[in-house]
């Protein structure tokens, strides 16, 4: 609509210029006899019919004219501040009358322009209001109006001074030629339909036609270099360029054989114009270029269908199509008579790299990356990296095969072909690092944050607060990086490196904070189980090199705790005499005590064995080896104790199990006596001397046991 407003302004300017020249250089008019007219008081006349009678709009007669439309017309007529009024039929809202240009593009529009800041009346309507109708696109409408209305009146007007008319006509011709080229392309030229003298035609052609045509031909011929050096275009754009080039060159060829062009050329030849020779030379280049363009388009067309198939494929599926595409490009190289130069083939392969980068960019969602969809985004990025590596590998394999079986060397610039591909791969790796940072410092996995770890001890709440503070700092830096995401996937956007380096510097500071947090969390660790829980909490951060060093150091400290536990157990085993409770037998007590020591170290070892996240370090292997040796020693000690106990037993000791524990007393009738076996095995090592309190406790327990047994026997006798 803004361009339409400019078009209306241009028409207004031309009309005013024409009126101005007509006033300055008026045509002779015949004098008419004066007629005495009686002056009458003019009544107030409604101006709305003046607007409606000049509104030439399709469908206006069938539209409903309302009081709201009348009010807008009255407001425009009476308010000098309003400069433009438009009437149009909106496809949705119907008939519209607006003060100003419509916001949406309309197919037809009637405009009224106030030329002077005065109220519009019936007397000054023609002098104050400029009106017209615009149909279709604004450029064709302007071209039709100028070439059909204004240009003929200007060119056939003989009352203007020749210098002014020629100068004005020259600029108008140039403007009309530009409009024609804008509407129909560079292959269309504007030709005057008016008739001029030979001298006028030669002069005007020197200043306008031939110069403009020569410039148009040069633009068409130089357009190839402009497009071929495009860094972001793909093979399909290359095919479209050669199709447009064929259209332009064929259109110019048709223009060259037109009668008007031939007529101007013959006049310039007779006038021995200096502009003719360059024009003829460029015309020959047009003929040659047309044949080359047609040949190049024919060969490049074999790439259209395969590349159109790539548009619907994911990057991870593109690899299988690459060998065929490379073979097709090699066919063009070997068979094309014009598209076989080193520069064009290098440019075509570079455009193929651009196409692969473009397809990969379509598969990458920056919004999902920065919104925490870490897992799926990393999968997409790795697929793009794999696609780029496959493209480079297939290209190098084709180079090797071509060099092996062809006499023509493969002399293309590989660095130029893969410069942007390598840069894009690095950009994808940078984004993978961004995803990893979200997983490490903010607990993002795939659109959701993982649970916040729980820390034990008195310092647990403080550690949790520090961890949340680190997450807040990371989110602020991530938001700053996301603010420049418009150019993240553009490999030519060098500002990304500066922004990403700032992000990396902030991440390094966070790594230092995490290291300090791990160190402070391990200050209260006193056993292996708690240490394993902490290492499990910080395991997701251990993939970062700086944090991994602190993580490995704490793993060493954990194994040192295990070594201390093994040393305590070893010291107990190396005692000359084990401490046994008085109620425990000598041999069985020793075996029981040793097995308790083993369960002590087995529990710690089970915890370490289940910690799959622990790094493999030398200290850990040594600790495990020490544990295995200690377990063997404990098992050997239990086996030795058992053998010593069995050596003290009688061979027929199994028969003693038949002896009842109670018997009828021989001394007191109706009473029972305890029938303990009087057999004593070989003397065993004396146990630790019990204390007096312990002996008293054991005596009380023994007597209680005997009383309970006697009560049980009496109850059984009463029953039976």
C-alpha positions as CSV (number, residue, x, y, z in Angstrom):
1,X,0.0,0.0,0.0
2,X,2.9,2.4,0.6
3,X,4.1,1.7,-2.9
4,X,0.6,2.4,-4.2
5,X,0.7,5.7,-2.4
6,X,4.0,6.5,-4.1
7,X,2.4,5.6,-7.4
8,X,-0.5,8.0,-6.8
9,X,2.0,10.7,-5.9
10,X,3.9,10.1,-9.1
11,X,0.7,10.4,-11.2
12,X,-0.1,13.6,-9.3
13,X,3.3,15.0,-10.0
14,X,3.1,14.2,-13.8
15,X,-0.4,15.7,-14.0
16,X,0.7,18.9,-12.2
17,X,3.8,19.1,-14.4
18,X,1.7,18.7,-17.5
19,X,-0.8,21.4,-16.3
20,X,2.0,23.7,-15.3
21,X,3.7,23.5,-18.8
22,X,0.3,23.9,-20.4
23,X,-0.3,27.1,-18.4
24,X,3.2,28.4,-19.1
25,X,3.0,27.5,-22.8
26,X,-0.7,27.6,-23.6
27,X,-2.1,26.6,-27.0
28,X,-3.7,29.3,-29.0
29,X,-7.5,29.5,-28.5
30,X,-10.2,31.3,-30.4
31,X,-11.8,34.3,-28.8
32,X,-15.4,33.8,-27.9
33,X,-17.9,36.7,-27.6
34,X,-18.5,37.8,-24.1
35,X,-21.9,37.0,-22.8
36,X,-23.2,39.0,-20.0
37,X,-24.2,36.7,-17.2
38,X,-26.4,37.5,-14.3
39,X,-24.9,36.9,-10.9
40,X,-27.0,34.8,-8.7
41,X,-26.5,33.6,-5.2
42,X,-25.2,30.1,-5.3
43,X,-27.0,27.7,-2.9
44,X,-25.0,25.2,-0.9
45,X,-24.5,22.1,-3.0
46,X,-23.9,18.6,-1.7
47,X,-20.6,17.4,-3.0
48,X,-21.1,13.7,-2.3
49,X,-22.6,13.1,-5.8
50,X,-19.4,14.5,-7.2
51,X,-17.4,11.8,-5.5
52,X,-19.8,9.0,-6.3
53,X,-20.1,9.9,-10.0
54,X,-16.3,9.7,-10.4
55,X,-15.9,6.4,-8.5
56,X,-15.4,3.8,-11.2
57,X,-15.3,0.5,-9.2
58,X,-16.4,-3.0,-10.2
59,X,-19.3,-4.1,-8.0
60,X,-20.0,-0.6,-6.6
61,X,-23.5,-0.5,-8.0
62,X,-24.4,-3.8,-6.1
63,X,-22.9,-2.6,-2.8
64,X,-24.8,-1.1,0.0
65,X,-24.0,2.6,0.6
66,X,-24.6,3.5,4.3
67,X,-24.8,6.6,6.4
68,X,-21.4,5.8,7.8
69,X,-20.0,6.1,4.3
70,X,-21.7,9.5,3.9
71,X,-20.3,10.7,7.1
72,X,-16.8,9.8,6.0
73,X,-17.3,11.6,2.7
74,X,-18.6,14.8,4.5
75,X,-15.7,14.7,6.9
76,X,-13.2,14.5,4.1
77,X,-14.8,17.3,2.1
78,X,-15.1,19.7,5.1
79,X,-11.8,18.9,6.9
80,X,-8.7,20.4,5.0
81,X,-6.3,18.3,7.2
82,X,-7.4,15.0,5.4
83,X,-5.4,14.6,2.2
84,X,-6.6,11.4,0.7
85,X,-9.8,9.3,0.5
86,X,-10.0,5.8,-0.8
87,X,-13.0,3.6,-1.8
88,X,-12.6,-0.1,-2.4
89,X,-14.5,-3.4,-1.9
90,X,-12.9,-5.7,0.7
91,X,-13.5,-9.4,0.1
92,X,-14.5,-9.9,3.7
93,X,-16.0,-6.5,4.8
94,X,-17.6,-5.4,1.6
95,X,-17.7,-1.7,0.5
96,X,-15.2,0.4,2.5
97,X,-14.6,4.2,2.5
98,X,-11.4,5.1,4.4
99,X,-9.4,8.2,5.1
100,X,-6.0,7.1,3.8
101,X,-4.6,4.1,2.0
102,X,-6.0,0.7,2.9
103,X,-3.8,-1.5,5.1
104,X,-4.4,-4.7,3.1
105,X,-3.7,-5.1,-0.6
106,X,-6.8,-4.6,-2.7
107,X,-7.5,-5.6,-6.3
108,X,-9.2,-2.3,-7.2
109,X,-9.2,1.1,-5.5
110,X,-10.6,4.5,-6.2
111,X,-8.6,7.4,-4.7
112,X,-9.3,11.1,-4.2
113,X,-6.4,13.4,-3.4
114,X,-6.9,16.9,-2.0
115,X,-4.4,19.3,-3.7
116,X,-5.0,22.3,-1.5
117,X,-5.8,22.6,2.2
118,X,-9.3,24.0,1.7
119,X,-12.8,22.6,2.1
120,X,-14.1,20.9,-1.1
121,X,-17.1,22.5,-2.7
122,X,-19.0,22.2,-6.0
123,X,-17.1,25.2,-7.4
124,X,-13.6,24.1,-6.5
125,X,-14.0,20.3,-6.9
126,X,-12.2,20.1,-10.3
127,X,-9.4,22.3,-9.2
128,X,-8.9,20.9,-5.7
129,X,-9.5,17.1,-6.1
130,X,-7.4,14.7,-8.1
131,X,-9.0,11.3,-8.5
132,X,-8.4,8.0,-10.4
133,X,-8.7,4.3,-10.3
134,X,-6.0,1.7,-9.8
135,X,-6.6,-1.9,-10.9
136,X,-4.4,-4.9,-10.3
137,X,-0.8,-4.6,-9.4
138,X,0.5,-1.0,-8.8
139,X,3.4,-1.2,-11.3
140,X,1.3,-2.4,-14.3
141,X,-1.4,0.1,-13.3
142,X,1.1,3.0,-13.3
143,X,2.6,1.9,-16.6
144,X,-0.8,1.7,-18.2
145,X,-1.8,5.2,-17.0
146,X,1.5,6.8,-18.0
147,X,1.8,5.2,-21.4
148,X,-1.8,5.5,-22.2
149,X,-2.7,8.9,-20.9
150,X,0.2,11.2,-20.1
151,X,3.0,10.0,-22.4
152,X,1.1,10.5,-25.7
153,X,-0.1,14.0,-24.7
154,X,3.4,15.1,-23.8
155,X,5.1,13.6,-26.9
156,X,2.6,15.0,-29.4
157,X,2.5,18.4,-27.8
158,X,4.2,20.8,-30.2
159,X,3.7,24.0,-28.2
160,X,6.4,23.3,-25.7
161,X,10.0,24.6,-26.4
162,X,11.9,21.8,-28.0
163,X,14.7,21.7,-25.3
164,X,12.2,21.3,-22.5
165,X,10.1,18.8,-24.3
166,X,13.1,16.6,-25.3
167,X,14.6,16.8,-21.8
168,X,11.3,15.9,-20.1
169,X,10.6,13.2,-22.7
170,X,14.0,11.7,-22.2
171,X,13.5,11.3,-18.5
172,X,10.0,10.0,-18.9
173,X,11.2,7.4,-21.5
174,X,13.8,6.2,-19.0
175,X,11.2,6.0,-16.3
176,X,8.9,4.0,-18.5
177,X,11.7,1.7,-19.6
178,X,12.4,1.0,-15.9
179,X,8.7,0.3,-15.2
180,X,8.6,-2.1,-18.2
181,X,11.7,-4.0,-17.0
182,X,10.3,-4.2,-13.5
183,X,7.0,-5.6,-14.8
184,X,8.1,-8.0,-17.5
185,X,11.7,-8.6,-16.7
186,X,15.0,-7.4,-18.2
187,X,14.1,-9.0,-21.5
188,X,11.3,-6.5,-22.2
189,X,12.1,-3.1,-23.7
190,X,9.9,-0.1,-23.9
191,X,9.3,1.3,-27.4
192,X,7.5,4.6,-28.2
193,X,4.5,4.2,-30.4
194,X,4.5,8.0,-31.3
195,X,6.1,9.1,-34.5
196,X,9.1,11.5,-34.4
197,X,11.4,13.0,-36.9
198,X,14.7,11.3,-37.7
199,X,16.7,14.0,-35.9
200,X,14.5,13.7,-32.8
201,X,14.7,9.9,-32.9
202,X,18.5,9.9,-33.2
203,X,18.9,12.3,-30.4
204,X,16.4,10.6,-28.1
205,X,17.8,7.1,-28.9
206,X,21.3,8.3,-28.1
207,X,20.3,9.5,-24.7
208,X,17.7,6.9,-23.8
209,X,16.9,3.8,-25.8
210,X,20.3,2.5,-26.9
211,X,22.0,3.4,-23.6
212,X,19.2,1.8,-21.6
213,X,19.1,-1.3,-23.8
214,X,22.9,-1.7,-23.6
215,X,22.7,-1.4,-19.8
216,X,20.0,-4.1,-19.7
217,X,22.0,-6.5,-21.8
218,X,25.1,-5.9,-19.6
219,X,23.0,-6.6,-16.5
220,X,21.7,-9.9,-18.0
221,X,25.2,-11.0,-19.0
222,X,26.8,-10.1,-15.6
223,X,23.9,-11.7,-13.7
224,X,25.6,-15.1,-14.1
225,X,28.6,-14.1,-12.1
226,X,26.5,-12.5,-9.4
227,X,24.4,-15.7,-8.9
228,X,27.3,-18.1,-9.3
229,X,29.2,-16.4,-6.5
230,X,26.2,-16.7,-4.1
231,X,27.2,-18.4,-0.9
232,X,23.9,-19.7,0.3
233,X,22.2,-20.9,-3.0
234,X,21.7,-24.5,-3.7
235,X,21.6,-26.7,-6.8
236,X,17.9,-26.0,-7.3
237,X,18.6,-22.3,-7.3
238,X,21.3,-22.9,-9.9
239,X,18.8,-24.8,-12.2
240,X,16.3,-22.0,-11.7
241,X,18.9,-19.4,-12.6
242,X,19.7,-21.1,-15.9
243,X,16.0,-21.4,-16.7
244,X,15.5,-17.7,-16.0
245,X,18.6,-17.0,-18.0
246,X,17.3,-18.9,-21.0
247,X,14.0,-17.0,-20.7
248,X,15.8,-13.6,-20.5
249,X,18.1,-14.3,-23.4
250,X,15.4,-15.7,-25.6
251,X,13.2,-12.6,-24.7
252,X,16.0,-10.3,-25.6
253,X,16.7,-12.2,-28.8
254,X,13.0,-11.6,-29.8
255,X,13.4,-7.9,-28.9
256,X,16.4,-7.6,-31.1
257,X,14.5,-8.7,-34.2
258,X,11.5,-6.4,-33.6
259,X,10.8,-3.8,-36.2
260,X,11.2,-0.9,-33.9
261,X,14.6,-2.0,-32.7
262,X,15.8,-2.7,-36.2
263,X,14.5,0.7,-37.3
264,X,16.4,2.5,-34.5
265,X,19.5,0.4,-35.3
266,X,19.4,1.3,-39.0
267,X,19.1,5.0,-38.2
268,X,22.0,4.8,-35.7
269,X,24.1,3.1,-38.4
270,X,23.3,5.9,-40.9
271,X,24.1,8.4,-38.2
272,X,27.4,6.5,-37.4
273,X,26.5,6.5,-33.8
274,X,29.2,5.5,-31.3
275,X,26.6,3.5,-29.3
276,X,25.9,1.1,-32.1
277,X,29.1,-1.0,-32.1
278,X,28.9,-1.9,-28.4
279,X,25.2,-2.7,-28.8
280,X,25.9,-5.0,-31.8
281,X,28.7,-6.7,-29.8
282,X,26.5,-7.3,-26.8
283,X,23.7,-8.6,-29.1
284,X,26.1,-11.3,-30.4
285,X,27.0,-12.2,-26.9
286,X,23.3,-12.6,-26.2
287,X,23.1,-15.1,-29.1
288,X,26.1,-17.1,-27.8
289,X,25.0,-17.0,-24.2
290,X,21.5,-18.3,-25.2
291,X,23.0,-21.5,-26.6
292,X,25.2,-22.0,-23.6
293,X,22.3,-21.4,-21.2
294,X,20.2,-23.9,-23.0
295,X,22.9,-26.5,-22.9
296,X,23.7,-25.9,-19.2
297,X,20.0,-26.1,-18.3
298,X,19.6,-29.4,-20.2
299,X,22.5,-31.0,-18.2
300,X,21.5,-29.5,-14.9
301,X,17.9,-30.7,-15.2
302,X,19.0,-34.2,-14.4
303,X,19.7,-33.0,-10.8
304,X,16.2,-31.5,-10.2
305,X,14.3,-34.7,-9.2
306,X,17.0,-36.2,-6.9
307,X,17.4,-32.9,-5.1
308,X,13.6,-32.5,-4.7
309,X,13.5,-35.9,-3.0
310,X,16.0,-34.7,-0.5
311,X,13.7,-31.9,0.7
312,X,11.4,-34.5,2.4
313,X,14.2,-36.5,4.1
314,X,15.8,-36.4,7.5
315,X,19.5,-35.7,7.6
316,X,20.3,-39.2,8.9
317,X,18.6,-40.7,5.7
318,X,20.3,-38.4,3.2
319,X,23.6,-40.4,3.2
320,X,22.2,-43.1,1.0
321,X,21.3,-40.6,-1.7
322,X,24.7,-38.9,-1.9
323,X,26.6,-41.3,-4.2
324,X,24.0,-41.0,-6.9
325,X,24.1,-37.2,-6.7
326,X,27.9,-37.1,-7.0
327,X,27.7,-39.5,-10.0
328,X,25.2,-37.2,-11.7
329,X,27.5,-34.2,-11.2
330,X,30.4,-36.1,-12.6
331,X,28.2,-36.9,-15.7
332,X,27.7,-33.2,-16.2
333,X,31.4,-32.6,-15.8
334,X,32.4,-35.1,-18.4
335,X,29.7,-34.5,-21.0
336,X,28.7,-30.8,-20.8
337,X,30.5,-28.6,-23.3
338,X,30.1,-25.4,-21.3
339,X,29.5,-26.5,-17.7
340,X,32.8,-28.4,-17.3
341,X,35.1,-25.6,-16.0
342,X,36.8,-25.9,-12.6
343,X,35.1,-22.8,-11.2
344,X,31.6,-24.0,-12.2
345,X,32.0,-27.5,-10.9
346,X,33.5,-26.2,-7.6
347,X,30.6,-23.9,-7.3
348,X,28.1,-26.7,-8.0
349,X,29.6,-28.9,-5.3
350,X,29.7,-25.9,-2.9
351,X,26.0,-25.4,-3.7
352,X,25.4,-29.1,-2.8
353,X,27.1,-28.4,0.5
354,X,24.8,-25.5,1.0
355,X,21.8,-27.7,0.3
356,X,22.9,-30.2,2.9
357,X,23.4,-27.5,5.4
358,X,20.0,-26.1,4.6
359,X,18.3,-29.5,5.1
360,X,20.1,-29.9,8.4
361,X,19.1,-26.5,9.6
362,X,15.5,-27.4,8.9
363,X,15.8,-30.5,11.1
364,X,17.3,-28.5,14.0
365,X,14.9,-26.7,16.4
366,X,16.6,-23.9,18.3
367,X,13.5,-23.5,20.5
368,X,13.6,-27.1,21.6
369,X,17.3,-26.8,22.3
370,X,17.0,-23.8,24.6
371,X,13.8,-25.1,26.2
372,X,15.5,-28.1,27.7
373,X,14.8,-30.9,25.2
374,X,18.3,-32.1,25.6
375,X,18.1,-35.8,24.6
376,X,16.1,-35.4,21.3
377,X,18.0,-32.2,20.3
378,X,21.3,-34.0,20.7
379,X,20.1,-36.9,18.6
380,X,19.1,-34.4,15.8
381,X,22.4,-32.6,16.1
382,X,24.4,-35.9,15.9
383,X,22.3,-36.9,12.9
384,X,23.3,-33.6,11.1
385,X,27.0,-34.1,12.0
386,X,26.8,-37.7,10.7
387,X,25.2,-36.4,7.5
388,X,28.0,-33.9,6.9
389,X,30.7,-36.4,7.6
390,X,29.0,-38.9,5.2
391,X,28.9,-36.2,2.5
392,X,32.6,-35.5,2.8
393,X,33.4,-39.2,2.9
394,X,31.4,-40.0,-0.2
395,X,33.0,-37.1,-2.0
396,X,36.6,-38.3,-1.1
397,X,35.7,-41.8,-2.2
398,X,34.4,-40.4,-5.6
399,X,37.7,-38.4,-5.9
400,X,39.6,-41.6,-5.3
401,X,37.6,-43.6,-7.9
402,X,37.8,-40.8,-10.5
403,X,41.5,-40.5,-10.1
404,X,42.0,-44.2,-10.4
405,X,39.9,-44.8,-13.6
406,X,39.8,-41.5,-15.4
407,X,42.4,-39.7,-17.4
408,X,41.1,-36.3,-16.4
409,X,42.3,-35.2,-13.0
410,X,40.0,-34.1,-10.2
411,X,41.2,-30.5,-9.8
412,X,38.4,-29.0,-7.8
413,X,39.0,-26.8,-4.7
414,X,38.1,-29.1,-1.8
415,X,38.7,-26.4,0.8
416,X,36.2,-24.1,-0.9
417,X,33.6,-26.9,-1.1
418,X,33.7,-28.0,2.5
419,X,34.6,-24.8,4.3
420,X,31.1,-24.1,5.3
421,X,30.3,-27.8,6.0
422,X,33.2,-27.9,8.5
423,X,32.0,-24.7,10.1
424,X,28.5,-26.1,10.4
425,X,29.8,-29.3,12.0
426,X,31.6,-27.2,14.6
427,X,28.4,-25.1,15.2
428,X,26.5,-28.4,15.8
429,X,29.1,-29.4,18.3
430,X,28.8,-26.1,20.1
431,X,25.0,-26.7,20.3
432,X,25.6,-30.2,21.7
433,X,27.8,-28.6,24.4
434,X,24.9,-26.2,25.2
435,X,22.7,-29.3,25.6
436,X,25.2,-31.0,27.8
437,X,25.5,-27.8,30.0
438,X,21.7,-27.8,30.5
439,X,21.9,-31.5,31.6
440,X,24.8,-30.9,33.9
441,X,24.0,-27.5,35.5
442,X,20.2,-27.3,35.3
443,X,19.0,-31.0,35.4
444,X,17.2,-30.7,32.0
445,X,16.7,-34.0,30.2
446,X,13.9,-33.9,27.6
447,X,11.8,-30.9,28.3
448,X,11.6,-31.6,32.1
449,X,14.0,-31.0,35.0
450,X,15.2,-34.0,36.9
451,X,14.6,-34.3,40.7
452,X,16.7,-32.2,43.0
453,X,19.2,-34.4,44.9
454,X,18.8,-34.7,48.7
455,X,22.0,-34.2,50.8
456,X,22.4,-35.6,54.3
457,X,23.9,-34.1,57.3
458,X,23.8,-30.6,58.9
459,X,25.2,-29.0,55.8
460,X,22.6,-30.7,53.5
461,X,20.3,-27.6,53.2
462,X,23.2,-25.3,52.5
463,X,24.5,-27.5,49.8
464,X,21.1,-27.6,48.2
465,X,20.8,-23.8,48.2
466,X,24.3,-23.5,46.6
467,X,23.2,-26.0,43.9
468,X,20.0,-23.9,43.2
469,X,22.1,-20.7,43.0
470,X,24.4,-22.4,40.4
471,X,21.3,-23.3,38.4
472,X,20.0,-19.7,38.4
473,X,23.3,-18.3,37.2
474,X,23.4,-20.9,34.4
475,X,19.9,-20.0,33.3
476,X,20.8,-16.3,33.1
477,X,23.8,-17.0,30.8
478,X,21.7,-19.4,28.7
479,X,19.1,-16.7,28.2
480,X,21.8,-14.3,27.0
481,X,23.0,-16.8,24.5
482,X,19.5,-17.5,23.3
483,X,18.9,-13.8,22.7
484,X,21.2,-14.0,19.6
485,X,19.8,-17.3,18.3
486,X,18.7,-15.7,15.0
487,X,22.2,-16.3,13.6
488,X,23.3,-19.4,15.4
489,X,22.9,-21.8,12.5
490,X,24.3,-19.2,10.0
491,X,27.9,-20.3,9.6
492,X,28.9,-16.8,8.3
493,X,27.7,-15.2,11.5
494,X,31.0,-14.5,13.2
495,X,29.3,-12.8,16.2
496,X,28.3,-16.3,17.4
497,X,31.9,-17.1,18.3
498,X,32.1,-14.0,20.6
499,X,28.7,-14.8,22.3
500,X,29.6,-18.5,22.7
501,X,33.0,-17.7,24.2
502,X,31.3,-15.6,26.8
503,X,29.0,-18.5,27.6
504,X,31.9,-20.9,27.8
505,X,33.7,-18.5,30.2
506,X,30.6,-18.4,32.4
507,X,30.4,-22.2,32.4
508,X,34.0,-22.5,33.5
509,X,33.1,-20.3,36.5
510,X,30.2,-22.6,37.3
511,X,32.6,-25.6,37.1
512,X,34.8,-24.0,39.8
513,X,31.7,-23.5,41.9
514,X,30.7,-27.2,41.5
515,X,34.2,-28.3,42.4
516,X,34.0,-26.3,45.6
517,X,30.6,-27.7,46.3
518,X,31.8,-31.3,45.9
519,X,34.7,-30.6,48.2
520,X,32.5,-29.1,51.0
521,X,30.0,-31.9,50.7
522,X,32.7,-34.5,51.3
523,X,34.0,-32.8,54.5
524,X,31.4,-34.7,56.6
525,X,31.8,-38.1,54.9
526,X,32.9,-40.7,57.5
527,X,32.0,-44.0,55.8
528,X,32.0,-45.5,52.4
529,X,28.2,-45.7,52.1
530,X,27.7,-42.0,52.4
531,X,30.6,-41.3,50.0
532,X,29.1,-43.5,47.4
533,X,25.7,-41.6,47.6
534,X,27.5,-38.3,47.1
535,X,29.5,-39.6,44.1
536,X,26.3,-40.9,42.6
537,X,24.7,-37.5,43.0
538,X,27.6,-35.7,41.2
539,X,28.1,-38.4,38.7
540,X,26.2,-36.5,35.9
541,X,28.8,-33.8,36.2
542,X,31.8,-36.1,36.0
543,X,31.9,-36.0,32.2
544,X,33.2,-32.4,32.3
545,X,37.0,-32.5,32.4
546,X,37.5,-29.9,35.1
547,X,34.9,-31.5,37.5
548,X,36.2,-35.0,36.6
549,X,39.5,-34.2,38.3
550,X,37.8,-33.3,41.6
551,X,35.4,-36.3,41.2
552,X,38.3,-38.7,40.7
553,X,40.1,-37.3,43.7
554,X,37.0,-37.9,45.9
555,X,36.8,-41.4,44.5
556,X,40.4,-42.0,45.7
557,X,39.4,-40.6,49.1
558,X,36.5,-43.1,49.1
559,X,38.8,-46.0,48.5
560,X,41.1,-44.7,51.2
561,X,38.1,-45.0,53.6
562,X,37.7,-48.6,52.4
563,X,41.4,-49.2,53.0
564,X,41.0,-47.9,56.6
565,X,38.1,-50.3,57.2
566,X,40.3,-53.2,55.8
567,X,43.1,-52.2,58.1
568,X,40.9,-52.2,61.2
569,X,39.6,-55.7,60.3
570,X,43.1,-56.9,59.7
571,X,44.3,-55.6,63.0
572,X,41.5,-57.6,64.8
573,X,42.5,-60.8,62.9
574,X,46.1,-60.4,63.8
575,X,45.5,-60.4,67.5
576,X,47.0,-63.4,69.3
577,X,43.9,-64.1,71.2
578,X,40.4,-63.1,70.1
579,X,38.0,-61.7,72.6
580,X,35.0,-64.0,73.2
581,X,32.0,-63.6,75.4
582,X,31.9,-66.0,78.3
583,X,28.7,-67.6,77.1
584,X,30.2,-68.5,73.7
585,X,32.1,-71.7,73.1
586,X,35.7,-71.5,72.2
587,X,35.8,-72.8,68.7
588,X,32.4,-71.7,67.5
589,X,32.9,-68.3,69.2
590,X,36.1,-67.8,67.2
591,X,34.4,-68.7,63.9
592,X,31.4,-66.5,64.7
593,X,33.6,-63.5,65.5
594,X,35.7,-63.9,62.3
595,X,32.5,-64.1,60.2
596,X,31.2,-60.9,61.7
597,X,34.4,-59.2,60.6
598,X,33.9,-60.6,57.1
599,X,30.3,-59.4,57.0
600,X,31.6,-55.9,58.0
601,X,33.9,-55.7,54.9
602,X,31.5,-57.5,52.6
603,X,28.8,-54.9,53.3
604,X,31.2,-52.1,52.2
605,X,32.4,-54.1,49.2
606,X,28.9,-54.8,48.1
607,X,28.2,-51.0,48.2
608,X,31.3,-50.3,46.1
609,X,30.5,-53.1,43.6
610,X,27.1,-51.7,43.0
611,X,28.5,-48.2,42.3
612,X,29.0,-48.6,38.5
613,X,29.7,-44.9,38.2
614,X,33.0,-45.1,40.1
615,X,36.0,-44.4,37.9
616,X,38.6,-47.1,37.3
617,X,41.7,-46.0,39.2
618,X,44.7,-47.7,40.5
619,X,43.9,-47.2,44.2
620,X,40.5,-48.9,43.7
621,X,42.1,-51.9,42.1
622,X,44.6,-52.2,44.9
623,X,41.8,-51.9,47.5
624,X,39.8,-54.7,45.8
625,X,42.9,-56.9,45.7
626,X,43.5,-56.4,49.4
627,X,39.8,-57.2,50.2
628,X,40.1,-60.5,48.2
629,X,43.2,-61.5,50.1
630,X,41.6,-60.7,53.4
631,X,38.5,-62.7,52.5
632,X,40.7,-65.7,51.7
633,X,42.5,-65.3,55.0
634,X,39.2,-65.2,56.9
635,X,37.9,-68.3,55.1
636,X,41.1,-70.1,55.9
637,X,40.9,-69.1,59.5
638,X,37.4,-70.5,59.8
639,X,38.4,-73.7,58.1
640,X,41.4,-74.1,60.4
641,X,39.2,-73.5,63.5
642,X,36.8,-76.1,62.4
643,X,39.6,-78.6,61.9
644,X,40.9,-77.9,65.4
645,X,37.5,-78.4,66.9
646,X,36.9,-81.7,65.0
647,X,40.3,-83.0,66.2
648,X,39.2,-82.8,69.9
649,X,36.1,-84.9,69.4
650,X,35.7,-88.7,70.2
651,X,35.1,-91.0,67.2
652,X,32.0,-92.4,68.8
653,X,30.7,-89.1,70.0
654,X,27.5,-89.5,68.0
655,X,26.2,-92.1,70.4
656,X,26.2,-89.6,73.2
657,X,23.3,-88.0,71.6
658,X,21.1,-90.9,72.7
659,X,21.7,-90.1,76.4
660,X,18.7,-88.2,77.9
661,X,19.2,-84.9,79.5
662,X,17.0,-85.7,82.5
663,X,16.6,-88.9,84.6
664,X,14.7,-90.1,87.7
665,X,16.6,-89.3,90.8
666,X,18.0,-92.3,92.6
667,X,18.3,-90.5,95.9
668,X,14.9,-88.7,96.1
669,X,11.8,-90.5,95.0
670,X,9.6,-88.6,92.6
671,X,12.3,-86.2,91.7
672,X,14.4,-85.7,88.5
673,X,18.1,-85.1,88.2
674,X,20.0,-83.4,85.4
675,X,21.8,-86.0,83.4
676,X,24.7,-84.0,81.9
677,X,27.3,-85.9,80.1
678,X,30.5,-86.1,82.1
679,X,32.6,-86.5,79.0
680,X,35.1,-83.7,78.5
681,X,37.0,-83.4,75.3
682,X,40.7,-82.4,75.0
683,X,41.5,-79.2,76.7
684,X,40.9,-76.1,74.5
685,X,42.4,-72.7,74.7
686,X,41.2,-70.9,77.8
687,X,38.8,-68.2,77.0
688,X,39.0,-64.8,78.4
689,X,38.5,-64.7,82.1
690,X,34.9,-63.5,82.8
691,X,34.3,-60.7,85.2
692,X,32.4,-61.2,88.5
693,X,29.3,-59.4,87.3
694,X,29.2,-61.6,84.2
695,X,29.6,-64.8,86.3
696,X,26.7,-63.8,88.5
697,X,24.6,-63.1,85.4
698,X,25.4,-66.4,83.9
699,X,24.6,-68.3,87.1
700,X,21.2,-66.5,87.3
701,X,20.5,-67.4,83.7
702,X,21.5,-71.1,84.2
703,X,19.2,-71.5,87.3
704,X,16.3,-69.9,85.5
705,X,16.8,-72.3,82.6
706,X,16.8,-75.3,85.0
707,X,13.6,-74.1,86.7
708,X,11.8,-73.7,83.4
709,X,12.8,-77.2,82.4
710,X,11.6,-78.7,85.6
711,X,8.2,-76.9,85.4
712,X,7.8,-78.3,81.9
713,X,8.5,-81.9,83.0
714,X,5.9,-81.6,85.9
715,X,3.3,-80.3,83.5
716,X,4.0,-83.3,81.1
717,X,3.6,-85.8,84.0
718,X,0.3,-84.2,85.0
719,X,-1.0,-84.5,81.5
720,X,0.0,-88.1,81.0
